[in-house]
Amino acid sequence: MEDLLQVGAITTTHGVRGEVKVFPMTDDVGRFKKLKKVLLENEGGYLELEITQVKFFKNLAILKFKGIDNINEVEKYKGRGLFVTREHAVKCEEGEYFIADLIGIKAETEEGELLGRLTDVLQTGANDVYVVQVDKDSPYVDKIPGKRKELLLPAIRDCILEVDMPGRSMRVRLLPGLLGESTEGTL
């Protein structure tokens, strides 16, 4: 598990007084109101910055950092990530996980057959979708169409049966249509 979790990325400057626009990488953009400090991705490490002001504009957070008072001081940070330590992260509810913690876990069918490893999480409007890179030794590898051999699993209870974070695995039910087969005549 990673010690740092990304909460946003600086997209551009805002005004001339050192404020930045931040694209949030968190479910709740309002969490920036509660943050006191963030770690800025910097060459060779991280720079701790104290947040002195938070505003919101459309889907972005606008942050002001202590000691950075003009556009020239903040311009160099465009495109850099903002992180928090795990202890300052929002606590997950039961059945919720940080994306960084899900990446790399093994996916198996409910019968215990290997599918592969989770490589990405797509955040759609309705539910997340887990991207599983199908293992070359999986009995399902020939059932997955295309060269990339990726399986897209909706993160819903009917499909994701169990997530075992300490064991770094998840058990899934392959719903009709997930392997590219026809679902005609099924409900």
Beta strands, then each sheet from edge to edge (+ up, - down):
strand 1: 4-14
strand 2: 19-24
strand 3: 37-42
strand 4: 45-57
strand 5: 60-65
strand 6: 81-85
strand 7: 106-109
strand 8: 114-123
strand 9: 128-134
strand 10: 150-154
strand 11: 160-164
strand 12: 169-172
sheet 1: 1+ 2- 5+ 4- 3+ 6- 1+
sheet 2: 10+ 9- 8+ 7- 12- 11+
end
